[in-house]
Amino acid sequence: MTLETVFGAVDSGRRQPLYLVAGDRVLAEPAAVQLGERLAAQAGCEAHVHRRPESLSAILTDLRTFSLFSTAKVAVVIDSAVLADLAAAASLLAEAVRELPVAAGDELPPGGRRAAARLIQVLRLYQIEPNAGATSEVVDQLPASAMAGKTGRKPGAARLSEIRSGLADLLAAARAAGIEGQAEGDLALLAEAHAGGLPAGHTLVLAESAVAREHPLVAALAAAGALIELQRVEPGKRGDWQGLAELAAELESQTGVGIDRRALDELARRTLQSVRLRRGAAAGAAADSTGRFAAEYRKLASLAGGGVIDSELVRSVVEDRGEEDQWQILDKIGAGAGAEAVRRLRRLLASAEDPMAARLSFFGLLAEFARHLTAVGGSLERSGVTAGVRSYPRFKQSIAPRLQEELADGVPSPLTGLHPYRLHKAYLAASGAPRDGLERLPVRLLETELLLKGESSRPQAALEGLVTELASLAAGR
């Protein structure tokens, strides 16, 4: 159903006790508020907005009772995540991690209470009982994939341990404060409100960015004409973002300032990031990144002086913290494009929730690539195969097997098991590289690792230096 269709039904007297507006928060919130105000105006009351409540039970209980002072009640709940699924778990948990650390014994501030409610929601999504056992044992049941954040990159071992410890403290504070979070009881109350109704004029409107499409209640709301699905911002097949036009139109209506196409693409590139599923596929734009897109748009609108936002204004005002693929950085290194690789690396680290963990994670990937370069260089000399063959089918058929064949005395090749596509990338980068530079790479890796792990006050400069050196080798310098 569209918002206009639901408006028409409401105006004709066909109203539901429960509505669900599903879509990116930037679009879903104003749409839900509009619907709530429409319902409230018809019922002769005011719409009350609740953002990220710890639980729905109190709101639903209030809606089920008549008021001495008003003939109707309309509640609009923004982003409860009560209908979320495992695909949204990492993004929900990232909201809790941002509030860490929580000091033991201190009363939780509002942000800490919301974080605690999110943690309990995620535990229940994984069917982990929040109140069973020691808090550390409960949190340890969460898989590492749940800690991957909105981009799907798992933290390193040290950062993972730090996060688990902080979440255990947060759970202890939640228990002390009596926070229950969204639970099966809330879902049962929602289902009962939809099936059995609420008192006349009493309505609940949910605006949710994370919705499990297979949930029976969602299907029931769709069948009843009470589900409004808005356009979502999602990664396109060509590296672009789908749904930007609708997002920009909403923000233009709010600010009165438009944006040209190039500026829109540049703003999206600098702000939007994907939520990753466990197998790496993009599930859509992260809610906090579309929120950042909207915040930056509003800032740009105030600076545009009544004109249209252009790409020059975007580049001069908005920090580049958009999505970056670390494999594409490796591809730029292999192509000898050192400056572009460094630019992309800075972007990757600027968008990371934990820059130190992101540096170490990327270094691990870079070190593996460097070891492959050294091994390929040695294999080229030993086997005498042709260097620089760009045809992947020819390489896969005739060259890859010779690079991966056993060494003397039956010793396995260090390239054994490497996928032919990644091997081809390393092969092309090593083909024109000076042999003395490749032989020195193990020493450079050790030096950089020591600098990254405490022997330098400028670890990012050390990592960028290694990236530049590898790109120069791939370019034959």
DRENDO-1510 file (C-alpha; in Angstrom, 1 decimal, always signed):
<recs>
REC; n; res; u; v; w
REC; 1; MET; +0.0; +0.0; +0.0 .
REC; 2; THR; +1.1; +3.6; -0.7 .
REC; 3; LEU; +0.7; +6.4; +1.9 .
REC; 4; GLU; -1.9; +8.1; -0.4 .
REC; 5; THR; -3.9; +4.9; -0.6 .
REC; 6; VAL; -4.0; +4.5; +3.2 .
REC; 7; PHE; -4.9; +8.2; +3.5 .
REC; 8; GLY; -7.9; +7.6; +1.2 .
REC; 9; ALA; -9.0; +4.6; +3.3 .
REC; 10; VAL; -8.7; +6.6; +6.5 .
REC; 11; ASP; -10.6; +9.5; +5.1 .
REC; 12; SER; -13.4; +7.2; +4.0 .
REC; 13; GLY; -13.7; +5.8; +7.6 .
REC; 14; ARG; -11.8; +2.5; +7.0 .
REC; 15; ARG; -9.1; +2.6; +9.7 .
REC; 16; GLN; -7.0; -0.1; +11.2 .
REC; 17; PRO; -5.9; -0.4; +14.8 .
REC; 18; LEU; -2.3; -1.0; +13.8 .
REC; 19; TYR; -0.2; +0.3; +10.9 .
REC; 20; LEU; +3.3; -0.5; +9.8 .
REC; 21; VAL; +5.4; +2.0; +7.7 .
REC; 22; ALA; +8.5; +0.1; +6.5 .
REC; 23; GLY; +11.4; +1.9; +4.9 .
REC; 24; ASP; +14.6; +3.9; +5.5 .
REC; 25; ARG; +14.2; +5.9; +8.7 .
REC; 26; VAL; +14.6; +9.2; +6.9 .
REC; 27; LEU; +11.5; +8.4; +4.8 .
REC; 28; ALA; +9.5; +6.2; +7.2 .
REC; 29; GLU; +9.5; +8.6; +10.2 .
REC; 30; PRO; +7.8; +11.6; +8.4 .
REC; 31; ALA; +5.4; +9.2; +6.6 .
REC; 32; ALA; +4.4; +7.6; +9.9 .
REC; 33; VAL; +4.0; +11.0; +11.6 .
REC; 34; GLN; +1.8; +12.2; +8.7 .
REC; 35; LEU; -0.3; +9.1; +9.0 .
REC; 36; GLY; -0.6; +9.5; +12.8 .
REC; 37; GLU; -1.6; +13.2; +12.5 .
REC; 38; ARG; -4.2; +12.3; +9.9 .
REC; 39; LEU; -5.7; +9.6; +12.2 .
REC; 40; ALA; -5.5; +11.9; +15.2 .
REC; 41; ALA; -7.2; +14.8; +13.4 .
REC; 42; GLN; -10.0; +12.5; +12.3 .
REC; 43; ALA; -10.4; +11.1; +15.9 .
REC; 44; GLY; -10.2; +14.5; +17.5 .
REC; 45; CYS; -7.0; +14.0; +19.5 .
REC; 46; GLU; -3.2; +14.6; +19.2 .
REC; 47; ALA; -0.7; +12.1; +17.9 .
REC; 48; HIS; +2.1; +11.2; +20.4 .
REC; 49; VAL; +5.5; +10.2; +19.0 .
REC; 50; HIS; +7.8; +7.7; +20.8 .
REC; 51; ARG; +11.3; +7.3; +19.4 .
REC; 52; ARG; +13.2; +4.0; +20.1 .
REC; 53; PRO; +11.2; +3.0; +23.2 .
REC; 54; GLU; +12.7; +0.3; +25.4 .
REC; 55; SER; +9.5; -1.7; +25.2 .
REC; 56; LEU; +6.1; -1.5; +23.5 .
REC; 57; SER; +4.2; -3.0; +26.4 .
REC; 58; ALA; +3.5; +0.3; +28.2 .
REC; 59; ILE; +2.4; +2.0; +25.0 .
REC; 60; LEU; +0.1; -0.8; +24.0 .
REC; 61; THR; -1.3; -1.1; +27.5 .
REC; 62; ASP; -2.1; +2.6; +27.5 .
REC; 63; LEU; -3.8; +2.3; +24.0 .
REC; 64; ARG; -6.0; -0.6; +25.3 .
REC; 65; THR; -7.5; +1.6; +28.1 .
REC; 66; PHE; -9.9; +4.5; +27.7 .
REC; 67; SER; -8.9; +8.0; +28.8 .
REC; 68; LEU; -10.8; +10.2; +31.2 .
REC; 69; PHE; -9.7; +13.3; +29.2 .
REC; 70; SER; -9.8; +12.2; +25.5 .
REC; 71; THR; -12.1; +10.1; +23.4 .
REC; 72; ALA; -9.2; +8.7; +21.3 .
REC; 73; LYS; -5.5; +8.0; +21.3 .
REC; 74; VAL; -3.0; +7.8; +18.5 .
REC; 75; ALA; +0.6; +6.7; +19.2 .
REC; 76; VAL; +3.4; +6.8; +16.6 .
REC; 77; VAL; +6.5; +4.6; +17.5 .
REC; 78; ILE; +9.7; +5.2; +15.6 .
REC; 79; ASP; +12.3; +2.5; +15.2 .
REC; 80; SER; +11.3; +0.0; +17.9 .
REC; 81; ALA; +12.9; -2.8; +15.9 .
REC; 82; VAL; +10.4; -5.2; +17.4 .
REC; 83; LEU; +9.9; -6.9; +13.9 .
REC; 84; ALA; +13.6; -7.0; +13.1 .
REC; 85; ASP; +15.4; -10.2; +11.9 .
REC; 86; LEU; +18.9; -11.6; +12.1 .
REC; 87; ALA; +19.9; -9.6; +9.0 .
REC; 88; ALA; +19.5; -6.4; +11.1 .
REC; 89; ALA; +21.2; -7.8; +14.2 .
REC; 90; ALA; +24.7; -6.5; +13.5 .
REC; 91; SER; +23.4; -3.0; +12.8 .
REC; 92; LEU; +21.3; -3.0; +15.9 .
REC; 93; LEU; +24.2; -4.2; +18.0 .
REC; 94; ALA; +26.4; -1.5; +16.6 .
REC; 95; GLU; +24.1; +1.1; +18.1 .
REC; 96; ALA; +24.7; -0.5; +21.5 .
REC; 97; VAL; +28.5; -0.7; +21.0 .
REC; 98; ARG; +28.6; +3.1; +20.3 .
REC; 99; GLU; +27.5; +3.8; +23.8 .
REC; 100; LEU; +30.3; +1.7; +25.4 .
REC; 101; PRO; +31.9; +1.7; +27.9 .
REC; 102; VAL; +29.4; +1.7; +30.7 .
REC; 103; ALA; +30.8; +2.3; +34.2 .
REC; 104; ALA; +29.8; -0.3; +36.7 .
REC; 105; GLY; +27.4; +0.8; +39.3 .
REC; 106; ASP; +26.4; +4.0; +37.5 .
REC; 107; GLU; +22.8; +4.8; +36.6 .
REC; 108; LEU; +22.3; +4.4; +32.8 .
REC; 109; PRO; +21.8; +7.7; +30.9 .
REC; 110; PRO; +19.1; +7.8; +28.2 .
REC; 111; GLY; +21.5; +6.7; +25.5 .
REC; 112; GLY; +22.7; +3.9; +27.7 .
REC; 113; ARG; +19.2; +2.7; +28.3 .
REC; 114; ARG; +18.5; +2.6; +24.6 .
REC; 115; ALA; +21.7; +0.7; +24.0 .
REC; 116; ALA; +20.8; -1.8; +26.7 .
REC; 117; ALA; +17.4; -2.3; +25.1 .
REC; 118; ARG; +19.1; -2.9; +21.7 .
REC; 119; LEU; +21.5; -5.4; +23.2 .
REC; 120; ILE; +18.6; -7.4; +24.8 .
REC; 121; GLN; +16.7; -7.3; +21.4 .
REC; 122; VAL; +19.7; -8.8; +19.6 .
REC; 123; LEU; +20.1; -11.5; +22.3 .
REC; 124; ARG; +16.5; -12.5; +21.8 .
REC; 125; LEU; +16.9; -12.4; +18.0 .
REC; 126; TYR; +19.5; -15.1; +18.5 .
REC; 127; GLN; +17.2; -16.9; +21.0 .
REC; 128; ILE; +19.6; -16.2; +23.9 .
REC; 129; GLU; +17.9; -15.6; +27.2 .
REC; 130; PRO; +19.3; -12.3; +28.6 .
REC; 131; ASN; +18.8; -13.2; +32.3 .
REC; 132; ALA; +20.2; -16.8; +32.3 .
REC; 133; GLY; +23.7; -17.0; +33.8 .
REC; 134; ALA; +26.6; -14.6; +34.2 .
REC; 135; THR; +26.5; -11.6; +31.8 .
REC; 136; SER; +29.9; -12.6; +30.2 .
REC; 137; GLU; +28.6; -16.1; +29.5 .
REC; 138; VAL; +25.4; -14.7; +27.9 .
REC; 139; VAL; +27.3; -12.3; +25.7 .
REC; 140; ASP; +29.8; -14.9; +24.7 .
REC; 141; GLN; +26.9; -16.8; +23.0 .
REC; 142; LEU; +26.6; -14.1; +20.4 .
REC; 143; PRO; +28.5; -15.1; +17.2 .
REC; 144; ALA; +31.4; -12.9; +16.0 .
REC; 145; SER; +29.3; -12.0; +12.9 .
REC; 146; ALA; +26.9; -10.1; +15.2 .
REC; 147; MET; +29.8; -7.8; +16.1 .
REC; 148; ALA; +30.6; -7.0; +12.5 .
REC; 149; GLY; +28.8; -3.6; +12.5 .
REC; 150; LYS; +26.9; -2.2; +9.6 .
REC; 151; THR; +29.6; -2.9; +6.9 .
REC; 152; GLY; +30.0; -6.6; +7.7 .
REC; 153; ARG; +33.7; -6.4; +8.6 .
REC; 154; LYS; +34.5; -8.5; +11.7 .
REC; 155; PRO; +36.7; -6.8; +14.4 .
REC; 156; GLY; +40.1; -8.3; +15.3 .
REC; 157; ALA; +40.5; -10.6; +18.2 .
REC; 158; ALA; +41.6; -7.8; +20.7 .
REC; 159; ARG; +38.7; -5.5; +19.7 .
REC; 160; LEU; +36.2; -8.4; +19.8 .
REC; 161; SER; +37.3; -9.2; +23.3 .
REC; 162; GLU; +36.9; -5.5; +24.3 .
REC; 163; ILE; +33.4; -5.4; +22.8 .
REC; 164; ARG; +32.3; -8.5; +24.5 .
REC; 165; SER; +33.6; -7.2; +27.9 .
REC; 166; GLY; +31.8; -3.9; +27.4 .
REC; 167; LEU; +28.5; -5.6; +26.4 .
REC; 168; ALA; +28.7; -7.8; +29.5 .
REC; 169; ASP; +28.9; -4.6; +31.6 .
REC; 170; LEU; +26.0; -3.1; +29.7 .
REC; 171; LEU; +23.9; -6.2; +30.2 .
REC; 172; ALA; +24.7; -6.1; +34.0 .
REC; 173; ALA; +23.6; -2.4; +34.1 .
REC; 174; ALA; +20.4; -3.4; +32.1 .
REC; 175; ARG; +19.6; -6.1; +34.7 .
REC; 176; ALA; +20.1; -3.7; +37.5 .
REC; 177; ALA; +17.8; -1.1; +35.9 .
REC; 178; GLY; +15.2; -3.7; +35.1 .
REC; 179; ILE; +15.3; -3.1; +31.3 .
REC; 180; GLU; +13.6; -5.9; +29.4 .
REC; 181; GLY; +13.8; -4.7; +25.8 .
REC; 182; GLN; +11.5; -5.8; +23.1 .
REC; 183; ALA; +10.3; -9.4; +23.8 .
REC; 184; GLU; +7.9; -12.0; +22.5 .
REC; 185; GLY; +5.3; -10.5; +24.8 .
REC; 186; ASP; +5.4; -7.3; +22.8 .
REC; 187; LEU; +4.9; -9.2; +19.6 .
REC; 188; ALA; +2.0; -11.1; +21.1 .
REC; 189; LEU; +0.4; -7.8; +22.2 .
REC; 190; LEU; +0.9; -6.4; +18.7 .
REC; 191; ALA; -0.7; -9.4; +17.1 .
REC; 192; GLU; -3.6; -9.2; +19.6 .
REC; 193; ALA; -4.1; -5.5; +18.8 .
REC; 194; HIS; -4.2; -6.3; +15.1 .
REC; 195; ALA; -6.6; -9.3; +15.4 .
REC; 196; GLY; -8.8; -8.1; +18.2 .
REC; 197; GLY; -8.6; -4.4; +17.6 .
REC; 198; LEU; -8.3; -1.4; +20.0 .
REC; 199; PRO; -10.9; +0.9; +21.4 .
REC; 200; ALA; -12.6; +3.1; +18.8 .
REC; 201; GLY; -10.3; +5.9; +17.7 .
REC; 202; HIS; -7.2; +4.3; +19.3 .
REC; 203; THR; -4.4; +3.5; +16.9 .
REC; 204; LEU; -0.7; +2.5; +16.9 .
REC; 205; VAL; +1.5; +3.4; +13.9 .
REC; 206; LEU; +5.0; +1.8; +13.7 .
REC; 207; ALA; +7.8; +3.2; +11.6 .
REC; 208; GLU; +10.5; +0.6; +11.2 .
REC; 209; SER; +13.7; +0.4; +9.1 .
REC; 210; ALA; +14.3; -3.2; +10.1 .
REC; 211; VAL; +11.4; -5.6; +9.2 .
REC; 212; ALA; +11.4; -9.4; +8.9 .
REC; 213; ARG; +9.3; -9.8; +5.7 .
REC; 214; GLU; +8.5; -13.4; +6.6 .
REC; 215; HIS; +7.0; -12.6; +10.0 .
REC; 216; PRO; +3.3; -13.6; +10.2 .
REC; 217; LEU; +2.2; -10.3; +11.6 .
REC; 218; VAL; +3.9; -8.4; +8.7 .
REC; 219; ALA; +2.0; -10.6; +6.3 .
REC; 220; ALA; -1.3; -10.1; +8.2 .
REC; 221; LEU; -0.8; -6.3; +8.1 .
REC; 222; ALA; -0.1; -6.4; +4.4 .
REC; 223; ALA; -3.3; -8.5; +3.8 .
REC; 224; ALA; -5.3; -5.9; +5.8 .
REC; 225; GLY; -4.0; -3.0; +3.8 .
REC; 226; ALA; -2.1; -1.7; +6.9 .
REC; 227; LEU; +1.5; -2.1; +5.6 .
REC; 228; ILE; +3.1; +0.8; +3.8 .
REC; 229; GLU; +6.3; -0.1; +2.1 .
REC; 230; LEU; +8.4; +2.9; +1.1 .
REC; 231; GLN; +11.3; +3.0; -1.4 .
REC; 232; ARG; +14.5; +1.8; +0.3 .
REC; 233; VAL; +18.0; +3.1; -0.5 .
REC; 234; GLU; +19.9; +0.0; -1.7 .
REC; 235; PRO; +23.2; -0.7; -3.6 .
REC; 236; GLY; +22.7; -0.9; -7.3 .
REC; 237; LYS; +24.3; -3.5; -9.6 .
REC; 238; ARG; +26.6; -0.8; -11.1 .
REC; 239; GLY; +28.0; +0.4; -7.9 .
REC; 240; ASP; +25.4; +3.2; -7.6 .
REC; 241; TRP; +22.6; +3.6; -5.1 .
REC; 242; GLN; +18.9; +3.0; -5.9 .
REC; 243; GLY; +16.2; +5.0; -4.2 .
REC; 244; LEU; +18.2; +8.2; -3.9 .
REC; 245; ALA; +15.6; +10.3; -5.9 .
REC; 246; GLU; +12.9; +9.5; -3.3 .
REC; 247; LEU; +15.2; +10.3; -0.4 .
REC; 248; ALA; +16.3; +13.6; -2.0 .
REC; 249; ALA; +12.6; +14.5; -2.8 .
REC; 250; GLU; +11.7; +14.1; +0.9 .
REC; 251; LEU; +14.6; +16.2; +2.0 .
REC; 252; GLU; +13.9; +18.9; -0.6 .
REC; 253; SER; +10.3; +19.1; +0.7 .
REC; 254; GLN; +11.6; +19.5; +4.3 .
REC; 255; THR; +14.2; +22.1; +3.5 .
REC; 256; GLY; +12.9; +23.8; +0.4 .
REC; 257; VAL; +16.3; +23.4; -1.3 .
REC; 258; GLY; +17.0; +21.0; -4.2 .
REC; 259; ILE; +20.2; +19.2; -5.2 .
REC; 260; ASP; +21.6; +18.5; -8.7 .
REC; 261; ARG; +22.3; +15.0; -9.9 .
REC; 262; ARG; +26.1; +15.1; -9.7 .
REC; 263; ALA; +25.9; +16.6; -6.2 .
REC; 264; LEU; +23.4; +13.9; -5.1 .
REC; 265; ASP; +25.7; +11.1; -6.3 .
REC; 266; GLU; +28.7; +12.7; -4.6 .
REC; 267; LEU; +26.8; +13.1; -1.3 .
REC; 268; ALA; +25.7; +9.5; -1.5 .
REC; 269; ARG; +29.3; +8.3; -2.2 .
REC; 270; ARG; +30.6; +10.2; +0.8 .
REC; 271; THR; +27.9; +9.2; +3.3 .
REC; 272; LEU; +26.2; +5.9; +2.5 .
REC; 273; GLN; +27.3; +2.5; +3.6 .
REC; 274; SER; +25.8; -1.0; +3.2 .
REC; 275; VAL; +24.5; -3.4; +5.8 .
REC; 276; ARG; +26.1; -6.8; +5.0 .
REC; 277; LEU; +24.5; -10.1; +5.5 .
REC; 278; ARG; +26.6; -13.0; +6.8 .
REC; 279; ARG; +27.7; -14.2; +3.4 .
REC; 280; GLY; +28.8; -10.7; +2.4 .
REC; 281; ALA; +25.8; -9.7; +0.2 .
REC; 282; ALA; +24.5; -6.1; +0.7 .
REC; 283; ALA; +21.1; -6.0; +2.4 .
REC; 284; GLY; +20.6; -2.3; +1.9 .
REC; 285; ALA; +21.9; +1.0; +3.2 .
REC; 286; ALA; +22.7; +1.2; +6.9 .
REC; 287; ALA; +20.1; +3.3; +8.8 .
REC; 288; ASP; +22.7; +5.5; +10.5 .
REC; 289; SER; +24.3; +6.2; +7.1 .
REC; 290; THR; +21.0; +7.3; +5.5 .
REC; 291; GLY; +20.6; +9.4; +8.7 .
REC; 292; ARG; +24.0; +11.0; +8.1 .
REC; 293; PHE; +23.0; +11.6; +4.4 .
REC; 294; ALA; +20.0; +13.5; +5.6 .
REC; 295; ALA; +21.9; +15.5; +8.2 .
REC; 296; GLU; +24.5; +16.5; +5.7 .
REC; 297; TYR; +21.8; +17.4; +3.2 .
REC; 298; ARG; +20.1; +19.7; +5.7 .
REC; 299; LYS; +23.5; +21.3; +6.5 .
REC; 300; LEU; +24.2; +21.8; +2.8 .
REC; 301; ALA; +20.7; +23.3; +2.3 .
REC; 302; SER; +21.4; +25.9; +5.0 .
REC; 303; LEU; +24.7; +26.8; +3.2 .
REC; 304; ALA; +23.3; +26.9; -0.3 .
REC; 305; GLY; +21.9; +30.4; +0.1 .
REC; 306; GLY; +18.6; +29.6; -1.4 .
REC; 307; GLY; +20.1; +28.0; -4.5 .
REC; 308; VAL; +20.5; +24.4; -5.6 .
REC; 309; ILE; +23.1; +22.3; -3.8 .
REC; 310; ASP; +26.0; +21.6; -6.3 .
REC; 311; SER; +28.8; +19.0; -6.3 .
REC; 312; GLU; +31.5; +21.7; -5.4 .
REC; 313; LEU; +29.6; +22.6; -2.2 .
REC; 314; VAL; +29.3; +18.9; -1.3 .
REC; 315; ARG; +33.1; +18.3; -1.8 .
REC; 316; SER; +34.0; +21.3; +0.2 .
REC; 317; VAL; +31.8; +20.6; +3.2 .
REC; 318; VAL; +31.1; +16.9; +3.5 .
REC; 319; GLU; +33.9; +14.6; +4.9 .
REC; 320; ASP; +34.3; +11.5; +2.7 .
REC; 321; ARG; +33.2; +8.6; +5.0 .
REC; 322; GLY; +31.3; +6.5; +2.5 .
REC; 323; GLU; +31.5; +2.9; +1.8 .
REC; 324; GLU; +34.8; +1.5; +0.6 .
REC; 325; ASP; +35.7; -2.1; -0.5 .
REC; 326; GLN; +39.1; -3.2; +0.8 .
REC; 327; TRP; +39.4; -5.6; -2.1 .
REC; 328; GLN; +39.2; -2.7; -4.5 .
REC; 329; ILE; +42.1; -1.1; -2.6 .
REC; 330; LEU; +44.1; -4.2; -3.3 .
REC; 331; ASP; +43.1; -4.0; -7.0 .
REC; 332; LYS; +44.4; -0.4; -7.2 .
REC; 333; ILE; +47.7; -1.5; -5.5 .
REC; 334; GLY; +48.0; -4.3; -8.0 .
REC; 335; ALA; +47.4; -1.9; -10.9 .
REC; 336; GLY; +50.2; +0.4; -9.6 .
REC; 337; ALA; +47.8; +3.2; -8.7 .
REC; 338; GLY; +49.4; +4.1; -5.3 .
REC; 339; ALA; +47.8; +7.6; -4.9 .
REC; 340; GLU; +44.3; +6.2; -5.6 .
REC; 341; ALA; +44.9; +3.2; -3.2 .
REC; 342; VAL; +46.0; +5.6; -0.4 .
REC; 343; ARG; +42.9; +7.8; -1.0 .
REC; 344; ARG; +40.6; +4.8; -0.7 .
REC; 345; LEU; +42.5; +3.5; +2.3 .
REC; 346; ARG; +41.9; +6.8; +4.1 .
REC; 347; ARG; +38.3; +6.6; +3.2 .
REC; 348; LEU; +38.0; +3.1; +4.6 .
REC; 349; LEU; +39.5; +4.1; +7.9 .
REC; 350; ALA; +37.5; +7.3; +8.2 .
REC; 351; SER; +34.3; +5.3; +7.9 .
REC; 352; ALA; +35.4; +2.6; +10.4 .
REC; 353; GLU; +33.7; +2.4; +13.8 .
REC; 354; ASP; +37.1; +1.3; +15.2 .
REC; 355; PRO; +40.0; +2.8; +13.1 .
REC; 356; MET; +42.7; +0.8; +15.0 .
REC; 357; ALA; +40.9; -2.5; +14.4 .
REC; 358; ALA; +40.2; -1.5; +10.8 .
REC; 359; ARG; +43.9; -0.7; +10.2 .
REC; 360; LEU; +45.0; -4.1; +11.6 .
REC; 361; SER; +42.3; -5.9; +9.6 .
REC; 362; PHE; +43.4; -4.3; +6.4 .
REC; 363; PHE; +47.1; -4.9; +7.2 .
REC; 364; GLY; +46.3; -8.7; +7.5 .
REC; 365; LEU; +44.8; -8.6; +4.0 .
REC; 366; LEU; +47.7; -6.5; +2.7 .
REC; 367; ALA; +50.3; -8.8; +4.2 .
REC; 368; GLU; +48.7; -11.8; +2.6 .
REC; 369; PHE; +48.7; -10.1; -0.8 .
REC; 370; ALA; +52.4; -9.1; -0.3 .
REC; 371; ARG; +53.3; -12.7; +0.6 .
REC; 372; HIS; +51.6; -13.9; -2.6 .
REC; 373; LEU; +53.6; -11.3; -4.6 .
REC; 374; THR; +56.9; -12.7; -3.2 .
REC; 375; ALA; +55.8; -16.3; -3.8 .
REC; 376; VAL; +54.7; -15.5; -7.4 .
REC; 377; GLY; +58.0; -13.7; -8.1 .
REC; 378; GLY; +59.9; -16.8; -7.0 .
REC; 379; SER; +57.7; -19.2; -8.9 .
REC; 380; LEU; +58.1; -17.1; -12.1 .
REC; 381; GLU; +61.9; -17.5; -11.9 .
REC; 382; ARG; +61.7; -21.2; -11.0 .
REC; 383; SER; +59.1; -22.3; -13.5 .
REC; 384; GLY; +60.1; -20.0; -16.4 .
REC; 385; VAL; +56.5; -19.3; -17.3 .
REC; 386; THR; +55.5; -16.3; -19.3 .
REC; 387; ALA; +54.9; -13.1; -17.3 .
REC; 388; GLY; +52.2; -10.5; -17.8 .
REC; 389; VAL; +49.5; -12.7; -19.5 .
REC; 390; ARG; +46.3; -10.7; -19.0 .
REC; 391; SER; +43.9; -13.2; -20.5 .
REC; 392; TYR; +42.3; -14.8; -17.4 .
REC; 393; PRO; +41.1; -18.0; -19.2 .
REC; 394; ARG; +44.6; -18.6; -20.7 .
REC; 395; PHE; +46.2; -17.9; -17.3 .
REC; 396; LYS; +43.9; -20.2; -15.4 .
REC; 397; GLN; +44.4; -23.1; -17.9 .
REC; 398; SER; +48.1; -23.0; -18.6 .
REC; 399; ILE; +49.9; -20.8; -16.1 .
REC; 400; ALA; +48.2; -21.1; -12.7 .
REC; 401; PRO; +48.8; -24.9; -12.5 .
REC; 402; ARG; +52.6; -24.4; -13.0 .
REC; 403; LEU; +52.7; -21.7; -10.4 .
REC; 404; GLN; +51.0; -23.9; -7.9 .
REC; 405; GLU; +52.9; -27.2; -8.6 .
REC; 406; GLU; +55.0; -28.8; -5.9 .
REC; 407; LEU; +58.5; -27.6; -5.1 .
REC; 408; ALA; +61.6; -29.9; -4.9 .
REC; 409; ASP; +61.3; -32.9; -2.6 .
REC; 410; GLY; +57.5; -32.7; -2.7 .
REC; 411; VAL; +57.2; -29.5; -0.7 .
REC; 412; PRO; +53.8; -27.8; -1.4 .
REC; 413; SER; +53.9; -24.5; -3.2 .
REC; 414; PRO; +53.1; -21.5; -1.0 .
REC; 415; LEU; +50.4; -20.7; -3.6 .
REC; 416; THR; +48.6; -24.0; -3.3 .
REC; 417; GLY; +44.9; -23.5; -2.6 .
REC; 418; LEU; +44.8; -19.8; -3.7 .
REC; 419; HIS; +41.8; -19.1; -6.0 .
REC; 420; PRO; +42.9; -18.7; -9.6 .
REC; 421; TYR; +41.3; -15.2; -9.8 .
REC; 422; ARG; +43.2; -13.9; -6.8 .
REC; 423; LEU; +46.4; -15.6; -8.0 .
REC; 424; HIS; +46.0; -13.9; -11.4 .
REC; 425; LYS; +45.8; -10.5; -9.6 .
REC; 426; ALA; +49.0; -11.3; -7.7 .
REC; 427; TYR; +50.7; -12.7; -10.8 .
REC; 428; LEU; +50.0; -9.5; -12.8 .
REC; 429; ALA; +51.3; -7.3; -10.0 .
REC; 430; ALA; +54.4; -9.4; -9.6 .
REC; 431; SER; +55.2; -9.8; -13.3 .
REC; 432; GLY; +56.9; -6.4; -13.8 .
REC; 433; ALA; +58.1; -5.9; -10.2 .
REC; 434; PRO; +61.8; -5.7; -9.5 .
REC; 435; ARG; +63.0; -9.0; -7.9 .
REC; 436; ASP; +65.0; -7.3; -5.2 .
REC; 437; GLY; +62.0; -5.4; -4.1 .
REC; 438; LEU; +59.9; -8.5; -3.9 .
REC; 439; GLU; +62.5; -10.3; -1.9 .
REC; 440; ARG; +62.6; -7.5; +0.7 .
REC; 441; LEU; +58.8; -7.6; +1.3 .
REC; 442; PRO; +58.9; -10.0; +4.3 .
REC; 443; VAL; +61.2; -7.5; +6.1 .
REC; 444; ARG; +58.9; -4.6; +5.2 .
REC; 445; LEU; +55.9; -6.5; +6.5 .
REC; 446; LEU; +57.6; -7.1; +9.8 .
REC; 447; GLU; +58.7; -3.5; +10.1 .
REC; 448; THR; +55.2; -2.2; +9.4 .
REC; 449; GLU; +53.5; -4.7; +11.8 .
REC; 450; LEU; +55.8; -3.5; +14.6 .
REC; 451; LEU; +54.9; +0.2; +13.8 .
REC; 452; LEU; +51.2; -0.6; +13.7 .
REC; 453; LYS; +51.3; -2.4; +17.0 .
REC; 454; GLY; +52.9; +0.4; +19.1 .
REC; 455; GLU; +56.3; +1.3; +17.9 .
REC; 456; SER; +55.1; +4.4; +16.0 .
REC; 457; SER; +52.9; +7.4; +16.9 .
REC; 458; ARG; +51.8; +7.5; +13.3 .
REC; 459; PRO; +50.6; +4.0; +12.5 .
REC; 460; GLN; +48.4; +5.2; +9.5 .
REC; 461; ALA; +51.5; +6.7; +7.9 .
REC; 462; ALA; +53.3; +3.4; +8.2 .
REC; 463; LEU; +50.4; +1.6; +6.6 .
REC; 464; GLU; +50.2; +4.1; +3.8 .
REC; 465; GLY; +53.9; +3.8; +3.2 .
REC; 466; LEU; +53.6; +0.1; +2.7 .
REC; 467; VAL; +50.6; +0.6; +0.4 .
REC; 468; THR; +52.6; +3.1; -1.7 .
REC; 469; GLU; +55.7; +0.8; -1.8 .
REC; 470; LEU; +53.6; -2.2; -3.0 .
REC; 471; ALA; +51.9; -0.1; -5.7 .
REC; 472; SER; +55.3; +1.1; -6.9 .
REC; 473; LEU; +56.6; -2.5; -7.1 .
REC; 474; ALA; +53.5; -3.5; -9.1 .
REC; 475; ALA; +54.2; -0.5; -11.5 .
REC; 476; GLY; +57.7; -1.8; -12.0 .
REC; 477; ARG; +59.4; +0.9; -9.9 .
</recs>
